[in-house]
Amino acid sequence: MSRTCEICGRGPLSSASRSHSNIKTLTKKYLNLQTKKIDGKKTKICTSCLRTKSKVAR
């Protein structure tokens, strides 16, 4: 399974960490994915979508 949100489709972002000598090292910043059961089905959902879902459910 990939590290993408199944609701919004967002995936990891690429970034660069810089050392003191300004050497660039490419890194990836991953989403905060949670595995939740929605409608009886396991889905990987990011926390921002999870918050939005709880706001809409009220």
Buried (B, 14 or more C-beta within 10 A) or exposed (E): EEEBBBBEEBEEEEEEEEEEEEEEEEEEEEBEBEEEEEEEEEBBBBEBBBEBEEEEEE
